[in-house]
């Protein structure tokens, strides 16, 4: 079991498969990209599967989310999913992706055992997409979403970040589109995860702003805490249901008290929070032929030291030392 001093138990493992990405989103990294991790520093496919197996069989992990960077850039991703699917007990498996590679991989990932996907899409307008991501790939994401839905990677969740002056007027249109195509839309408050440290609390589009905009067109009925559980998204029924919309308000409505996540970076470090400034090294133990129980012990100690909160609700918050592409969303 992965328990911390506040009584929280981690059952959800986020695994970053790579720090690389084929987009350059303005809220994540600079236009020229970043200094990528050297290949020898990255975990191999075998190492990733071994650590997930330890987490599932010895530490109580029941859900695995593959992230990046962009996880579909990992050549061995289908094989990793297939091997994790064979574990006993079998964890639930999902993928967070920008969607560009889904058209060619969705069916294979479903066959390998992936259960569902979260796809990032911030706008319905190709020109705004190009401005936000610095790439002209909007149609590829739309096609990827359709491929995921057709392959049965459902519910297909769409993650959207609203940015002032760019797409902050699109919330109602995005929700209408998601309802039409049977996707579950989730708005995420912009978080301080950009490598250039350009995030500012002042002027950000808040959960309150998003809900006020949605209510100009839709009737929203809150699901409530019992339905939410430890999920990061607060959810509302849209016009009485069955469709839902979620809002992840990491900045203005932190949900740290219910957090059940632990994170494995692409280079084998454990992080207990996206905004942590400390990491625990598992790669060294792994490559020193440490037995599974020793690796599990190190992981338990890392979890025990998890802090009470992210610090995002503190106006003096300092941004993390590594950008999101290296940590995993």
N, C-alpha and C positions, 0 to 999 in steps of 0.2 A: 504494500500500500504506500502511496505517496501522500503523506499528510504533513501539514505545516503547523506551526505553533498556534495558529488561530482556528484550528480544527477543520480547515478546508482540505478536501481530498481531491487530488488530480486524477481524473479518469479520461481526459481528452488530451491527446498528444498531437502537437503540430510539428510536422517534419519538413524542414526546408531542403529541397532536393538540389537547389542551385542558387547562387547569388545573381546569376545573369538574367537579363530580361531583354526582350525585343521591342519594348516601348520605352519612352523616356518621359513618363508622366511628370508634370511640373511639380506635383506635391510629393514626389518620391525621390527623384534624382536629377542631376544636372543634364543639360542637353548632350554634353560630350560623354556621358556615361560615368562609370566609376572604375576604380582599380579593382578588377575582379580577383577573386581568390585563385591562387596557383593550384593546378590540378593535384599535386601531391597533398595539398592541405584539405581537399575535399574528401568526404567519406566515399568509399566505394559502394557499389550496389550491395555486396555481401555484408559490409559493415552496417549499412543502413538497416538491412533486414534483420541482422543479429540484434541491434539495439532495439528495434521495434519488438522483436520476439521477447527480449528481456522485459520490456515494458508491459507487454500483454500477459506473459505467463508468470511473472514474478511481482509485478508492481501494480496490477489492477487496472491497467489502461483498457478501456472498452471502445474507444473511438480514435481513429487516426485520420488526420487531415494533412494531405500533401500540399505544400506551398512552395514558394520560391523567395526571391526572384520569380521567374516564370517556370513552373515545374515541367511544362511540356517540352522545354528545351533539354531536359535530361534524357539522353538516348535510351537508358534502360528502364524508363518509368513503367512501361507495361509489364515487364518482368518483375519489377519490384511489387507492383500491385498484385500480380498473380501469386507471388510467394507469400505475401502478407495475408492474402485471402485464404491460404491453406493452413494458417496457424489455428491452433486449438487452445483456448476458445477463439473464434473468428471475430476480430473487431469490425465495427462499422467503419467504412472507408469513404472519404470524400476528397475533393480536389478544389483548391482555389486557383483560378487561372484567369488570364486576360482574354482567353477564348480564341486567340488567333489560330492555334494549332488544333482546335477541337474538331473541325470538319474532317480531318484525316485520322484522328485518333479516338473519337468518341466510341465507336463501335468496338474497337479492340479493347479499350479500357473497361467497357461494360462486360465484355466476355471474360476479361481477366478477373473481374470481381468488384470493380469500383461501384459504389452505391449511388452517388450523386455528385453534382458539381455546383460550385459558386463561381459565377463569371462576373468580372468587373466591366461595367459599361456605364459611363457617366453622362452620356448625352445621346439623343436621337439624331443630332445634326452632324453630318460628316465634317463640316468645316470646323465646328467646335471640337469635335474629337481630335482632329489634326492639331489644333492649337493646344489642347490639353496634353496629348501624348507625344507630340512632335513626330507623328507617323501617320500616313494615310492608309489606315487599315480598318476603318469602320465596318465596311461590308464583310470583311473576314470574321469579325466578332459576331455580327448578326448571323452569318452562316454557321459559325461554331455553336451558337446558342440553339439554332434549329437542329443541328446534328445531335447535340446532347439530348434534347427533348425526344427526338426520334429514336435514339438508342435506348431510351428508358432510364437515363441518369437523372431521375426525378426525386423530389421536386427540384427543378432548376431554379436556383436563386441568383438574382442579379444584384450585385453590389454597386452602389452609386455614391460618389462623393460630389457634393455641390460646392462650387467655387464662386465667390463673389465676382460679379461682372462677366462671368463666362456662361455658366449653365444654371445659375440660381433661380431662373424663372421656369425651369423645365419640370419641376416636381410633379404637377398634375398630369402633364403630357406623358411623362415616364410611367406613372402609375396606370393610366388608361391603356398605354401600349402593353405593359406587363400583364394586365388583366386579359386583354385581347388574346395574347399569345400563351397564356397559362404559365407565366413565370411568377415567382415570388420575389417582389422587389424589396430591397433593404437599403435604406439610406444610412450612410456612415458619416458622422461628423469628421471633418478634416482633422487629422491628428499630426502632432509634430514629429513626423518620421522622414522628413526630407533631408537629404545629405547636405544641402546648402544652407540649412537652418534658416529658411525664410518664413517659417510659420509664425503667425501672430494671432493671439487669442482675439484681439480686437478686430471686429469686422467679419469673423468667421460665420458661416451659416450654421445656426444651432438647431437642435432638435425642435425647439419651440417654433423657429422660423419655418422649418420643413412642414410641421403639422399644420400650422396656420395656412400655409400655401395649399396643402392637400385639401383642407376643409373648405376651400372656396369652390370645390367641385364634387367632393365625396363626403359621405357620412362615415365617420370612423368610430368604431366601438372597441374600446380597449379590452384585450383578452384577460389581463390580470396576472398577478404574480404566480398563481398556481400553475397556469399554463406555461409561463415563461421558464420556471425552474432556474437553472444556471446559465441559460442561453444569454448571450450578450445583447440580443435584439429585443426591445419591447415591441409587441405586435398588436395591430388593430385589424379587426374585420372591416372589409371595405363594402359599404352599402349593404350591411347585414350578412355578408359572406356569400360563397365560401372562400373567396379570395382574401388574402391577407397582405398587409404591408408592414414592414419592420423598420425601426429606427435604432441604430447603435449609437448611443450618445456617450461616448467614452470621455468626452471633455466636460460636458455640462451635467451629466447624470451618471457618474461612475458606478460600476457594478462589481467592484473588486471583492466585496464581501461574499459573493456567490461564485467567484472564479474557480473553475475546475480544470485549468489548463497548465500544461508544461510544454516547453518548446525545445526542439533539437535543431540547431543550426546546421547549415550545409557542411561546416568544418568540424562538427562533432562536439559542440558546446551546448550545455544545458542553460536555458534562460527561463525563469519563472514568470516573466512579464515582458511584453514588447518594449517597455520603457525602462527595463532594468539596466543598470550600469555595471553589473557584475555577471560573470558567467562561470560555469563549472565545467572543466575539461573532462570529457569522456574518451576523446580520441586517443590520448596518450595511454590510458589504461587498456583500451581496446587493442592498440598496436603493441602493447607490452605483454600480450597473451594473458591478461588478467582473466580469471574465471568469471562466469556470469554473475555469481553472487557478489563478487567484489564490485563489479560495475553497478549492480543494483544498490549496493550499500552507498556508493558515491552519489548516486542519483537521489536516494532517500535523504541523504544529508543536504544536498542542494535544495530539495523541496522544503525541508525543515526550516531553512533560513529565508523562506519567501516573506516579503514585506507585506504589511497590511493593505497597502494600496499602491496605485501607480504614481501618485503625486500630481496627476493632471489637474486636480481641483485646486492645486496650490499655485497662485499667480507667479511665484518665483521658480516654477518648474524648469529644470534644465533638460534639454533634449538628450536622447540616448547617444551613446558613443558610436553606434553603428547604424547605417540607414536600413530601412525596411527590407530592401533587396537582400541584405545579408542575414537578416534575422528570420524572416518568414512571417506572413500576416496571419 
